[in-house]
Amino acid sequence: MDAEEKLRGYLKRVTGELLETRKRLEAAESAEPIAIVGMACRFPGGVRSPEDLWRLVADGDDAITGAPADRGWPVDDRSTGSGRESALLGGFLHDAADFDADFFEISPREAVAMDPQHRLLLEIAWETLERAGIPADSLRGSPTGVYIGMMTGDYATRLSASSQGTAGFEGFFLNGNGSSIASGRIAYALGLHGPAVTIDTACSSALVALHDACQALRRGDCTTALVGAVSVMSTPALLVEFSRQGGLAADGRCKPFAAAADGTSFAEGVGMIALQRLSDARREGRQVLAVVRGTAVNQDGASNGMTAPNGAAQQQVIRQALADARLRPDQVDAVEAHGTGTTLGDPIEGQALLATYGRARADAAPLLLGSVKSNIGHTQAVAGLAGLIKMVEAMRAGVLPPSLGIDAPTPHIDWSDGGIRLLTELTPWPDTGAPRRVGISSFSLSGTNAHVLIEQGTTADDDSTGDSEPVRLAAVPWVLSAKSQPALREQAARLLSHLDTGEFSDGDIGLSLAADRAVLRHRAVVVGADRASLRAGLTALAEGSAADNLTQGVATGADRHGAVFVFPGQGHQWAGMAARLLESEPVFAARVRECEAAFEPYLDWSLSEVLHGAPGARGLDDDEVVHPALFTMMVSLAALWRSRGVRPTAVVGHSQGEIAAACVAGALSLADAARLIVLRSKLIRDRLTGRGGMVSVALPAVEVKTLISPWGERLSIGALNGPASTAVSGDLDALAELLAVCESDGTRAQRVHIGYAAHSAQVDAIETDLRDALGVIEPGELAIPFYSTATAGPLDAADLTASYWFENLRRPVDFVGAVESAIADGHRTFVECGAHPVLTYGLEDLGGRAGVDLVVVGSLRRADGGADRFLTSLGEAQVRGVAVDWPAVFAGSDARRVPLPTYAFQRRRFWIDVPHTALGDLLTPVDHPLLSAAVEVADGARTLFVGRLAQAGHPWLADHAVAGTVLLPGTACVELAAFASAQSGLGGVEELTLHAPLVLPDDGELTVQLAVGAQQESGRRSVALYSRAADALADDPWTRHADGFLHSLDDTGQGEWRHLRGAWPPVDADPVDLAGFYDRLAHLGYRYGPTFQGLRAVWRRGDELFAEVVLPESAAVTAAGYGVHPALFDTAMHALLADGTDQETRLRLPFAWQGVAVHATGSTALRVRLVRRDGNELGLLATDENGGPVLSVESLATREVSPDQLLAARSRHRDSLFRLDWPVATSTGARTRPERCAVLGGESPLPVGHRHADLAALSAALDSGAPAPDLVFAPIPATTLDRAVASVGGHGRGGHDRVGLDAHDTGLLAQVVHPDVAAAARATLTDVLALLQGWLDDHRLRSSRLVILTSAAMGDTGSPDLVAASVWGLVRSAQSEHPDRFLLVDTDGTPESAGMVFAATAAGEPQSVVRAGTVRVARLVRASGSTVEPAPEVPGTVLITGGLGMLGGLVARHLVAERGATRLLLVGRRGLDTPGATDLVAELTGLGATVTVAACDVADRAALAEVLAAVPAEHPLSTVIHTAGVVDDGVVAALTPERLDRVLRAKVDAAVNLHELTLDHGLSAFVLFSSLSGVLGGAGQANYAAANAFLDALAQHRRALGLPGQALAWGYWAAGGVAAGLTEVDLGRLAVAGVLPMATDDALALFDAARGIDAAALVTARLDLSALRTVARLDELPPVLRNLVRVPAHRPTGHEPQAAPAQGWIQDLVGRTEAEQRGVLLDLVRAEVAAVLGHAAADDETIDEDRPFKEFGFDSLTAVELRNRLSAATGLRLQATLVFDYPTPGVLAAHLRSELAGLVESAEDGIHPAHAAVDHLRSVIDDRALDDATRDELVTRLRDLLREWAPARVEQAAGVASASPDEIFALLDEQLESF
């Protein structure tokens, strides 16, 4: 074998081994045990923790009680029909209604609408993480999963039954009660990005959730998982139902596996565990409470019954779990059984346990069996977790607790068949030498079973290395935080109580608080060297008092990471300043040693002795000593701050402190800094010391400069230390004189502890020597900004040369300028790295002067320089919002993590109390199968009958189908009217007209109302029949199906009845053949089922028909409830259709009834006589088989109905299918006077006062002093065909004829709308965008409105102007972003319409059209009309643009699978390279379609032409569906022509190409996927809206040409499309605005429905009318949506705070200081916040002024509501984004004060606000010259105001009649003069 073969063989072997190793590693990972690292729970019996649960079960207690007293459960529910009183016994969480909503930033309004199960899960999730030692804030953004087991809650029924109903909780009802939201809400609250799943398998939900979580952890789907479950019974329904079935134990207690077992007992609870992979848990140092070894889940399948247990399935799931855990049955010590105590379930479970565990065990080691249900009851979805938590605690304790109530083992189990022993007493855990192991079972009535195997937790390996002694902690910080001050105090109290409950050190508590808890807003740090001092500080915190070692504060906003490190000059030194830190802080000591080494070459004395303050050490009075000592102190403190997580974000140095700053910033090496310090200090000592000094003066620098001017050059400013702190340098005698002057005039001044005149002219003496001594200094790179106090701003490292360091000593220290520069750059946190704070006060003053809130802290204090002082400084920073690495304090110590009390939630009750008023108190039952009750109106004259109709509840109705639509028979409508007539004491139905068929939905119910009016003078009453969906919202409209009158009718003459009483059948009547009759009816469209096939015989005699009809037995049982059963009544008229002389093939339905009377009830067979009359009328008489009168109809008229109408009536897309309508404007306001208006451009005929060439010209006029117009019209030139064709000679782009058409073709001019309409749209839109942006940029036009004036863009215009339509889309979005700034008006170009443009602008509508002189406004209405059943696709090729994308692919699948399409042409820019394209093509091919894929940019005309040319002639193009599109969202102000073009290209260019290139293809369909944004205007989507408005118009244009065309303006598909890029915030905003996601099936069904409607443009979007109604109540509903919801006028309730008028608030502010005014307005803000969110109180504790609004639970709706209330109260025009722009109550109050300041000042001066406005106008005019035209216009406008405001001069009018001529002329002169 040669070397190559050997190498090949070796490589093969190695490769095989590597693959095998990889498989083993993957197998090991897939089977890695899962660690339980945290547990939390709440169960009955006051159990609030796993330890509480353990005490309960270990002590053998049970927690069964009566029902909670605070849930409003009616006492009569105890009568259960079971003969027992057990229904309301169980295990209850008696405080389940309590919740800390504020903690989770949930408003009270939302909290009360939330299922208490959701609330419990939120709190327990937080507790679980705390008990796991995982700070909740550390998980934000992490792949942490949430797996929740939860059965459907019944709290929603309380909401529905409450006095407010579900409408009272709009926006919160669905989110608060959907089980799917439960897991998502936890993920949302904690910011988790892993899977969030809610599982409902009933009783096994918790363990199924655990199984899924373990799998996800092993797969890597998440790194940590929260597994929880919850159960709360909000109503007693479950207990009542089970008691009726005899399923509950008589005493309310489970007795698992006991002979005495007599049923189960239901309970409530919540539990949660935190899971990690075992390797991760150990690496992170987590406490492993237990290990999940194996899990399994399966299903009963087809068992003895849906809810009956399956023993074989239980055995199988146990064996699967053992296999997953790789354990034998005998390796498991115990099982926590499902054990519900039922006589059916327990024996089956017991036999399964015997078969799996019992038979494989030695007699001495039986399986120990118990169930926690005997203690707390069956906690339903939580049951598995309850058992697991119990057994984890048992494993940790080494003891197994007893099960209660077991008098003897149940005889229904053969216990001798294996080794199982019931736990009836506290039992030590068997010592097997192996880890303790236990199995937990959960079996569900759903049939889903779960079994879990857990194992005793192991202690993590000790990661410490070496035998080094642990660091001794000289002092310990205890760090606490909470969401509120009361919670913080209670947290301290809890910790106080906990101190004596275990063996843990101060360091243990400190580390656990630091490492295991999230950091919240309200913070406190207690620092102490021993337990006594820590306890004292903690006690002060709990009691709300102060202590020296207690620091408290409130952090605002997000934590600040880092700070500006500030290094002082001299003056902060003191003897021994480093001694204690050198002993206790290794990081500090290490940096001191480094400094000492750097200084060693230059010093002949010991730096460390100086820092220690050792006896005999050099003193700090010597500059040669103090400079190195202070430098060392400062850089070492900086290192200590950095080691505690506070890193420098910038540096500022004062005087010599700049050297330390440069060193910390990286510009100076430690060696260069030491050399600079030493050389500098020696020269100062030798040349400057003793010649001068410095004095600090408490005045601003400007005043100090004046103060020292008498001394000339002898004194100068040496340092600007603060706004009112300035240092003076100079000669000693001059300084002495200065001190004397200051003392005499009371100015604070003192000498600075320095022996020379730093920063003065005296320093010039050492310039040359200092430069020579320093030589060349090469600065390093700055790691952070360096703010120079020599230049008052940031400097680059390159500037810090030797020359700079002379300037540092010579120039005045501009500390003020440097800090102000840092503040201007956004720095808000400053840490003074010195031995004593000397600059802190100046920093705080500078922050105040800048109007910003600075965090300023020092490091040490004079004579207080130990670890406790530094920890206190850390605390001062942290409580103000600076992030601190507290665990680093404990690094190297022997502190360990220990359990601590969990968060002190501040709970309050949130519960909906349902009124006990029974329905029967309000409604009177009625005896009619289709009606349930009646309400007599209070006036006693009217009656309302109500009922529910459904195919499921009335199966016979399904037998009445016409054209495939199930209808309520017209006979049922008239029978109901006849019933109402009888109930009203009348005898019949005078007339009844049917207006709309009543369609029965396939699923769901209809609510019907039969309204009977008051009796009229004639004796008759009106009647009307209405219906709507049973689940409709309050403002959903009712459909009126019929109306008419009830009256007493004269009995039909006996002569008429005789025809039915004699010989039967009549001897002279001819029989009619009925063979195949109902088959023939089915062919016509009458698909009658058995109930309506009762026609037995028909005879004809001239114009008369006689028939026998019967009611089938299936319906006959209900006949007695009707006057005449509607099916029997309907069948009576079938004789007309059976008559062979009637060749009618069209569908006809009853339309108008007259003279209907029921003479006898309950008939099941009839003899019928029908008489034809003129037209389509007939008369009817019916008797029973003996000739007794039953029914008479004087006249019935029928009318034709089409399948289209019936399909339209049955549409299930009521709230998803709309069209834009243009009703006449109902009212208009006052029109703006033409002279107050302007027009841009010179062609408009509008009669306005001013004309400007463009916006720039208008701006120039404003610059010249012209007043801003009220309205500015901007006409958009029409893109007319004539102009277009003239411009290019009738040719297309590039001069080529379009698609081969003859240029002389008479249709060409109609079909080619514009030679390059896409380019025209692009150009026009670019111009309009620039106009809008310029308008918004000019603040002088803030109160003006820009009117975009178009022609033929909207409305019923035939062929619209496509370019103008796209402008509408663009401006609609601008209107959404900037309400009241823009108007859209479209005219038809007629003179009468031109004259109504001003009326249109006064209509109070943002969009209007003027047609034939009538103003019309935009309204979205439900689509109706000629609906047709969507037919199969026309044979041929279907082209779908974007066909390989998300939406295109969904449509393609639908067309093939549902509509029968066989050939598809899918076009996309990337073709088969599109992700997923290959799979899509394979799927479509598998469905039987032939699929062609083309890589083509549809906006490329030539490329598209090639694609179309390749379509085979034998399969011509039949359908075009344009789904392609791109988005590039941005607000109008941020859009650019490029961003506009990108969106237009994909939508507009592509659509135009498709339109033009398919004109000769004979298409059957041309569908454009448009967007709701084009109709409603989407904020941030102006470009997208413009493009889609173009598509809507293009579809209308094609219709005008006789071509197929339809644009569908979609909302958003849940599956993707453009919505795929929306964030959760975006989706939430859409939901609030009333737009909901559409499931794929719903959207595709809507696609079919829309194609069946003969309309060019439809809106296909799912609208949430509930949300729209809420928006409408806030007066924020866009006018275009106003027809969809009705909102009652709002009348404030008695408890609503009434907004004070604005003038009242102004007066309330008068005479107060600025701070007092802010306080008054803060109270207003608090009151309104409390009212909006539902808080009972508005105090500073509930509404903290510094707390962000977001944390209060504000969403966009409540934010708008707050804005509205504050606007009403203050009279200010406030933005809807108020709470985002001014994010806290305090900031908002300050903003309100600034807005009201001018009016308040005027009021204080006694000036009415109106007078103040006039004074302001005068000042404006005085400040600028006005030209004549502007002055004349201003005078005219003021005179107009005078006319409006001036009171009538009654006294003059009264005297005119008797006035003399002179008096009359004088009066005229006076009046004329005023004009």
Disulfide bonds with the S-S distance in Angstrom:
none
